[in-house]
Amino acid sequence: MQSNPYDWIDESLATIHKADWYRSVQTIQSIPGAVVKLDGREVINFASNDYLGLAGDERLIQAAINATNKYGTGSTGSRLLSGHREIHRELEIAIANLKQTEDALVFSSGYLANLGTIAALVGKRDLIIADEYNHSSLKNGAILSGATAINYSHNNIEDLHKKLEQHRQKYRRCLITTDSIFSMDGDLCPLPEILAMANSYNAMVLVDEAHATGVLGKTGAGCVEHFGCTGNPIIQVGTLSKALASLGGYVAGSSILIDFLRNRAPSWIYTTALSPPDTAAALAAIQTSQEQPQRRTQLYNNVNLLREALKNNLPHLKLLPSESPILCLEFPTTKDAINAGKKLKDTGIFAPAIRPPTVPTSRIRISIMATHKLAHIQQLVEALENID
Ligand SMILES: *Cc1c(COP(=O)(O)O)cnc(C)c1O
């Protein structure tokens, strides 16, 4: 029995390779934007979550520099000990204003916001009913909480109803969780119907607005605003790292909820506060996105341009349902999707293949930005025309 206790890692990696599931990083060598330098060459960027094109914006860069000069690079402690600064509170107030909620709390990432919030809200005697396509952070939050977690089929209200009817009464509290814009598909949860169900079954609702904040709704407040559900008792989670072009996460909701989380969310209490430059950049992003609503208009102009072009020029490609700047083209096999991604990259288009286990079916995922030019979208369509 001469064996090495780490041998299994090699074998596991071999299995990952065999299934075409192996992944590695690609290096961006320029400031973020519609065009970036990727592994040494310029490509048009359809792989970024920077929907409003703010991550390379001079206002955000200056805000981060000023905050670094004033407060230094790190916040040096957790919020409840030595990490709290005035700008954290300013950012939380700006988020609450954007969301029209009583209060908000910033976390060090969206992932940590979901882990900590779910773990604080439910426990062993409770039930989580979750959309099967939910983000990894919602799924792992459910595991961390110790609650019983049951999935309903994607965006299927009938199935949600069935699961509530079958299981709700056996548990103390119930939390329904869903992405608002589904991150790897681009479609939207039926929020009003979910809220009505929650109301009938005395359940809380947590909606993850990661891809919708800054993007959906008249003021960019997200899917809650888009559906006219502002003011409803909803736990809104999101990230500062997508349209808000920084790093960090948040929860927005009632003051009681936020006060409770400050005392009970382990991933907020026991982690270092958001760094000053990240905090200041996110605050500048909210201000800029409010002062420049045309960024959102331009974003949707671009989305509509691409949709039209796909419909007219590439009717054979299978576009998955989407109500957002995320458009996915499904391919029959993982190999097909990976080859398409490679071909696109060779022609100067960065639009990666997304494959299992991240998603059930392989696809090319295209993210549109407000700062894409007409020519960028035309080049994407031409490149797609030349695949297989
Ligand atoms: C990106 C994302 C997160 C995680 O946010 P980070 O700030 O990047 O940790 C959470 N939920 C969803 C739906 C996401 O798309």
PDBQT file of the ligand as one rigid body, heavy atoms in Angstrom, charges set to zero:
ROOT
HETATM    1  C1  LIG A 401     -21.541  37.251 -10.305  1.00  0.00    +0.000 C 
HETATM    2  C2  LIG A 401     -22.652  36.761  -9.500  1.00  0.00    +0.000 A 
HETATM    3  C3  LIG A 401     -22.553  36.658  -8.115  1.00  0.00    +0.000 A 
HETATM    4  C4  LIG A 401     -21.258  36.882  -7.378  1.00  0.00    +0.000 C 
HETATM    5  O1  LIG A 401     -20.927  38.205  -7.303  1.00  0.00    +0.000 OA
HETATM    6  P1  LIG A 401     -19.389  38.570  -6.995  1.00  0.00    +0.000 P 
HETATM    7  O2  LIG A 401     -19.454  39.965  -6.505  1.00  0.00    +0.000 OA
HETATM    8  O3  LIG A 401     -18.664  38.428  -8.295  1.00  0.00    +0.000 OA
HETATM    9  O4  LIG A 401     -18.912  37.602  -5.964  1.00  0.00    +0.000 OA
HETATM   10  C5  LIG A 401     -23.679  36.292  -7.402  1.00  0.00    +0.000 A 
HETATM   11  N1  LIG A 401     -24.832  36.006  -8.018  1.00  0.00    +0.000 NA
HETATM   12  C6  LIG A 401     -24.962  36.066  -9.355  1.00  0.00    +0.000 A 
HETATM   13  C7  LIG A 401     -26.277  35.762  -9.980  1.00  0.00    +0.000 C 
HETATM   14  C8  LIG A 401     -23.876  36.432 -10.141  1.00  0.00    +0.000 A 
HETATM   15  O5  LIG A 401     -24.007  36.465 -11.461  1.00  0.00    +0.000 OA
ENDROOT
TORSDOF 0
